[in-house]
């Protein structure tokens, strides 16, 4: 008599998950770093497309969520260009979800808890962002929720910048690589970056580009808040100039002068675009560039903060350990 088939023989797919798990990388490679960059770039790009939705008055281009109309998932001809613009931004969210999943799978078996946490946070943030976007549409674009929507976008960009920095850094413990006064200066600057972005969101909620002609505004005086917005921006610029001079005295391996220089370049461009748009009646092209530069500023500031620390090198073996190892057969 033949023996009964084994459980594995009765279930040919029983080993599928272990085999798929075995395909996942176990170390951080060039592919992992490319995916980290894709996470960052895609989260910046969707800020630009989201800004296009609002600036072209397409915020209600698809009046329901997740559908475009009560009977159609995709835009209909009656919705016109506004429906296509709004639906295009929704579609890009799907691309972000795919990139987030691939990035997580690329690090889940590497043993890098920092990378796993950052990629997981990115995926959860994108899903949360999509849900809030739907609520924004349901409630007809209230400025407070639109502002929260942008804050989450900025946080996702900061997360992406941190992911890129950590993907290029070795695993293991880290220590401060700069003086404490410089680190305090960097964190103070990051605080003013956050204030600048938040005040800019309040200013945007008072301006003309609401995403729809019937959308509410927050009632603030846009002229007054333009001046209030400029104060933390100029303080950030001044603090960055101080960091530029101080960064030349930091260890060259940290390349802090490069990241602080990038931060300064974005600030100069942002200030120029901000002044230009204010003096030309807020044209949508300049406003959209200003929005993308705002999250680029957040990314550059995150890069500076991430490079304040360096990995702790492995301790050299003691002479006794070396001698003992050499004496072994």
C-alpha positions in Angstrom: 0.0 0.0 0.0 1.2 3.5 -0.8 1.7 5.9 2.0 -0.6 8.8 2.5 0.5 12.0 0.8 2.2 14.5 3.0 0.5 17.8 3.8 2.9 19.6 1.5 2.0 17.3 -1.3 -1.7 17.8 -0.7 -1.2 21.6 -0.7 1.3 22.6 -3.4 0.9 26.3 -2.5 1.7 25.7 1.2 5.3 26.9 0.6 4.4 29.9 -1.6 4.6 32.6 1.1 8.0 31.4 2.4 9.3 31.4 -1.2 8.0 34.9 -1.9 9.5 36.1 1.4 12.8 34.6 0.3 12.8 36.9 -2.8 12.8 40.0 -0.6 16.3 41.7 -0.3 18.2 41.2 3.0 20.4 44.2 2.6 20.2 47.8 1.6 21.2 48.1 -2.1 21.1 50.6 -4.9 17.6 49.5 -5.7 16.5 50.4 -2.1 18.1 53.8 -2.4 16.4 54.4 -5.8 13.0 53.6 -4.2 13.8 55.9 -1.3 14.3 58.7 -3.8 11.1 57.8 -5.6 9.2 58.1 -2.3 10.6 61.6 -1.8 10.1 62.8 -5.4 6.6 61.4 -5.8 5.4 63.1 -2.6 6.8 66.4 -3.9 5.2 65.9 -7.3 1.8 65.2 -5.9 1.9 68.6 -4.0 2.4 70.2 -7.5 -0.6 68.3 -9.0 -2.7 68.9 -5.9 -1.9 72.6 -6.2 -2.9 72.5 -9.8 -6.3 71.1 -8.7 -6.9 74.0 -6.4 -5.4 76.7 -8.6 -7.4 75.8 -11.6 -10.7 75.7 -9.7 -10.9 71.9 -10.1 -11.4 71.1 -6.4 -14.9 69.9 -7.1 -14.1 68.5 -10.5 -15.1 65.1 -9.2 -17.9 65.9 -6.7 -18.0 62.6 -4.9 -15.3 60.4 -3.4 -14.0 57.8 -4.3 -16.3 58.2 -7.4 -16.2 61.1 -9.8 -20.0 61.2 -10.0 -22.7 59.2 -8.2 -22.6 56.7 -11.0 -19.1 56.9 -12.5 -15.7 56.1 -11.0 -13.9 58.0 -13.7 -14.7 61.6 -15.0 -17.4 61.9 -17.6 -17.4 64.3 -20.6 -19.8 66.6 -18.7 -17.2 67.2 -16.0 -14.8 68.7 -18.6 -11.2 69.6 -17.9 -11.8 70.1 -14.2 -12.8 66.5 -13.8 -9.7 65.3 -15.6 -7.4 67.4 -13.5 -9.0 66.3 -10.2 -9.1 62.6 -11.3 -5.5 62.8 -12.5 -4.4 63.8 -9.0 -6.4 61.0 -7.5 -4.8 58.5 -9.9 -1.3 59.7 -8.9 -2.2 58.7 -5.3 -2.4 55.1 -6.6 1.2 55.5 -7.9 2.4 56.7 -4.5 0.8 53.7 -2.8 2.6 51.3 -5.2 5.9 53.1 -4.6 5.3 53.0 -0.8 4.6 49.3 -0.9 7.7 48.5 -3.0 9.9 50.7 -0.6 8.5 48.8 2.4 9.1 45.4 0.8 12.7 46.5 -0.1 13.6 47.0 3.6 11.4 44.7 5.6 14.0 41.9 5.7 17.1 44.1 6.0 17.0 44.3 9.8 16.9 48.1 9.5 14.2 49.2 12.0 14.6 52.8 11.0 13.9 52.1 7.4 11.0 49.9 8.2 9.4 52.6 10.4 9.9 55.3 7.8 8.5 53.3 4.9 5.6 52.1 7.0 4.8 55.7 8.1 4.9 56.8 4.5 2.4 54.2 3.4 0.0 54.9 6.3 0.4 58.7 5.7 -0.6 58.3 2.0 -3.7 56.4 2.9 -4.6 58.9 5.6 -4.0 61.7 3.1 -6.4 60.1 0.5 -9.1 59.7 3.2 -8.8 63.4 4.2 -8.8 64.4 0.6 -12.1 62.6 0.2 -13.5 64.4 3.3 -12.3 67.7 1.9 -14.4 67.1 -1.2 -17.4 65.9 0.7 -17.4 69.1 2.8 -16.8 71.3 -0.2 -13.2 72.4 0.4 -13.2 74.0 3.9 -9.9 76.0 4.3 -9.1 74.4 7.6 -9.2 70.8 6.2 -7.4 71.9 3.0 -4.6 73.3 5.3 -4.4 70.0 7.2 -4.2 68.2 3.9 -1.1 70.3 3.0 0.4 69.8 6.4 0.3 66.0 5.9 1.8 66.5 2.5 4.7 68.4 4.0 5.1 65.7 6.7 5.3 63.0 4.0 7.9 65.0 2.2 10.0 65.3 5.4 9.5 61.6 5.9 10.8 60.9 2.4 13.8 63.1 2.9 14.6 61.3 6.2 14.2 58.0 4.4 16.7 59.0 1.7 19.2 60.1 4.3 19.0 56.9 6.3 19.1 54.7 3.2 22.5 56.1 2.4 23.7 55.9 6.1 25.1 52.7 7.7 23.0 50.9 10.3 23.7 51.1 14.0 23.9 53.7 16.7 24.5 57.4 15.9 26.1 60.2 17.7 26.2 64.0 17.3 28.8 65.0 14.7 28.6 68.7 15.2 28.8 71.1 18.2 25.8 71.4 20.4 25.4 75.1 19.6 25.3 74.3 15.8 22.8 71.5 16.4 20.6 73.9 18.5 20.9 76.5 15.7 19.7 73.9 13.1 16.8 72.8 15.2 15.8 76.5 15.8 15.9 77.1 12.1 13.7 74.0 11.5 11.2 75.5 13.9 11.0 78.7 11.9 10.7 76.7 8.7 7.6 75.0 10.3 6.2 78.3 11.4 6.7 79.8 7.9 4.9 76.9 6.2 2.0 77.0 8.7 1.5 80.8 8.4 1.7 80.4 4.6 -1.1 77.9 4.8 -3.2 80.4 6.8 -2.4 83.0 4.2 -3.5 80.7 1.4 -6.8 80.1 3.2 -7.6 83.8 2.9 -6.6 84.2 -0.7 -8.4 83.9 -4.0 -7.4 80.4 -5.0 -10.0 78.3 -3.1 -10.3 75.4 -5.5 -13.9 76.3 -6.3 -15.9 79.5 -6.7 -18.3 78.5 -3.9 -15.6 77.3 -1.4 -15.4 79.3 1.9 -12.4 81.4 2.9 -11.0 81.7 6.5 -11.8 85.4 6.7 -8.2 86.6 7.5 -6.9 89.8 5.9 -4.6 88.6 3.1 -2.6 91.8 2.9 -1.8 91.8 6.6 -1.0 88.0 6.6 1.4 88.5 3.7 3.5 90.6 6.0 3.1 88.2 8.9 4.1 85.3 6.6 7.3 87.2 5.6 8.6 87.6 9.2 9.4 84.0 10.0 10.6 83.5 6.4 13.2 86.3 6.8 14.2 84.9 10.2 14.7 81.5 8.7 16.8 83.1 6.0 19.0 84.9 8.5 19.5 81.8 10.6 20.4 79.8 7.5 23.1 82.4 6.7 24.6 81.9 10.2 24.5 78.1 9.6 26.3 78.6 6.2 29.3 80.2 8.0 29.2 77.7 10.8 28.9 74.7 8.6 32.4 75.2 7.1 33.8 74.3 10.5 32.0 70.9 10.7 33.6 67.6 9.8 33.8 67.3 6.0 32.4 63.8 6.0 29.0 65.2 7.1 28.9 67.5 4.0 26.7 69.9 6.0 27.8 72.8 3.9 26.3 71.1 0.9 22.9 70.6 2.6 22.8 74.0 4.2 23.8 75.5 0.8 20.8 73.7 -0.8 18.6 75.0 2.0 19.8 78.6 1.4 19.3 78.3 -2.4 15.7 77.1 -2.0 15.0 80.0 0.5 16.4 82.6 -1.9 14.3 81.2 -4.8 11.2 80.9 -2.5 11.6 84.6 -1.4 12.0 85.8 -4.9 8.9 83.8 -6.2 6.9 85.0 -3.1 7.7 88.6 -3.8 7.0 88.2 -7.5 3.6 86.5 -7.1 2.5 89.1 -4.5 3.3 91.9 -6.9 1.7 90.3 -10.0 -1.7 89.3 -8.5 -0.9 85.7 -7.6 -0.7 84.1 -11.0 -1.4 80.3 -10.7 2.0 79.3 -12.2 3.9 81.2 -9.6 1.6 80.1 -6.7 2.1 76.5 -7.7 5.9 76.9 -7.9 5.7 78.5 -4.4 3.8 75.5 -3.1 6.4 73.0 -4.5 9.2 75.1 -3.1 7.6 75.1 0.3 7.8 71.3 0.6 11.2 71.4 -1.0 12.3 73.7 1.8 10.9 71.2 4.3 12.9 68.4 2.6 16.1 70.4 2.6 15.7 71.3 6.2 15.1 67.7 7.1 18.3 66.7 5.2 20.3 69.2 7.3 18.8 67.8 10.6 19.5 64.2 9.5 23.1 65.0 8.9 23.7 66.5 12.3 24.6 62.9 13.5 26.9 60.3 12.1 27.1 56.6 12.6 29.2 55.3 15.4 32.1 53.2 14.0 32.4 49.7 15.3 34.9 49.4 18.2 38.3 48.0 17.3 39.1 44.7 18.9 41.3 44.9 22.0 44.9 43.4 21.7 43.8 40.6 24.0 40.9 39.7 21.7 43.2 39.7 18.7 45.8 37.6 20.4 43.2 35.1 21.5 41.8 34.9 18.0 45.3 34.3 16.6 46.0 31.5 19.1 42.9 29.5 18.0 43.6 26.6 15.6 
